[in-house]
Amino acid sequence: MIALLQRVSQAKLEVDQIVRAQIGRGLLVLLCAERGDTEEQADALLKKLLGYRVFSDENGKMNLSMAQTGGGLLLAPQFTLAADTNSGTRPSFTPAAAPEDGRRLFEYAVQQARRLHADVQTGIFGADMQISLTNDGPVTFWLQVKPKQSS
């Protein structure tokens, strides 16, 4: 699974010009399931992103995690993160999970995030979403947890 996380001072997600999710200080996370991903990868990625130290401590160092600071967590499905852009001028999405698997793993990740973190907002799988944000820093990280290779 892939997560593109952005530290934000605010983020808002709209569908059909209706605000569906909104957070203040926290993380906007675009989530993507790849072929072969399971709940194991979703759990590992969620643990990593909640523990990733992207917030500043009293000395201005990125030393604090979402788990330590709280704040909003906005999870949005984003299958295009799995795009293969190695050839040509049009991306291929074959690395992305099939839509039904992507939806299942996104919903699983949301459920687990809500179990572990108080303020979780979400996008809508398959919807045409508009996301506006103020990236704080800017701070943006790409996290990826790949399925274990079978021997």
N, C-alpha and C positions, 0 to 999 in steps of 0.2 A: 504494500500500500504506500501511497505517496501523500504527503501533507506539505502544502506550501503555507507556512504560517507567517503572519505579519503582525507585529506589535502595533496596536492602534490606540489613538486617543478617543476614537469613535468609529463605528461602522454601522451601516444600515443596508438592509436587503429588502428589495421590493419585487413583487410579482404583480403584473397588471396594474401598476401604479398604486398598489396598496402595500404599505410597510408591513412586512411579515416577521421581521426580526431586527433588533436594534440593540447595540451595546455601547457602553462608554469605554473607559480604559480596559484593555484586555488584548485578546488575540482573535484575529480573523483567520480561520483555517480553511483552506480549500482542500477537500479530501477526494482521493481517487483510488479506486480498487483496480488492481491489475489482474490479468489472467493468472490463475493459480493461487490467488490470495484466499485466506480463510479467516475465521474469527481470531486465530492465533496471531496473524499479522496485524489485525485491527487492534487487538489488546496491546501488543508490543508498541505499535505506533502511538496509541493513546497514552500509554505510560511514558513514552519518550517525550511527547509534546507537552504533557502536563508537568513534567519534571525538567524540561529544557530551560536553562537559565538565560532568559532574555530581558528581564526587568532589572533596572539599576538598583544597587544597594545605596547606603548612605554616602559611599565614596564615589558614586557615579559609575561603578563597574557593573557590567551585566553579570550578576551573581545570584539573582533571585528568579524562581520559577513561578509559573501560574499557580501551582499548588501552594506556594508560600505567600503569594501576594493577593490571590483572589482575582476579582475582576471578571469581566464578561468573556465568554467563549462563544464565538459565532462560527458554526460549522456549516460549510456549504459544499454540496457535491460538485465535482469538477472533473469529468472524465477526460477532458483534453490534456490534463497533466501527464497522461500516459502516452501522448503522441510520440510516434517515431518520426523524427525530423531529419534523419540521416541522409536522405536522398530526395532529389526533386524539390519542387516548390509547393507541394501539397502534403500536409501531414497524413500519416497513416495511423489509424486508431486500433490496429490489431493487438497491441500490447494491453489495451484496456479490457477489464472484465466485461463479460456479457451484461447487458442492461439488468437482467433479473438478479445476477450475482452482485453487481454494483449497488443496486437498491438495497438488497439484503444486508450487505456489509456496511453501507452507509447507515442504515437504520440501527444495526447492531452497535456501531460506533457511537451513535447518538445516545442510545440507551445506556451504554457503559459510561459515557461521559457524564450523563445526568446522575448516575449512581456515585460518581467520584467527585463531581464539581457542582457547586450550587447554581451558578448562573450560566445556563447553556441555552443558546438560541440556535435555530437552524434554518437553512434554506430548504427548498422543496425539490426532491429528486425529479429530474426530467422537466422541470419548469424553466421558462425563459426568465432568468433572474437578472436584476440590475443591482449591483453592489457599489455603494459609495463608501469611502473610508478616508480617514486621515491617518496615514502611516506615520507612527511616532519614531523618529530617528533620522531617516527611515531604517527600519529593522525588518528584514525578510530572510527567512531560512527555508531551505528545501530539506525535508526529512523523508527517508524512504526505508521501509522494512520489506525485504524480499522474502518470498517463500523459501524454506529450506530445500536444498537440492537433495533428492533421493539418491542413495548410493547404488 
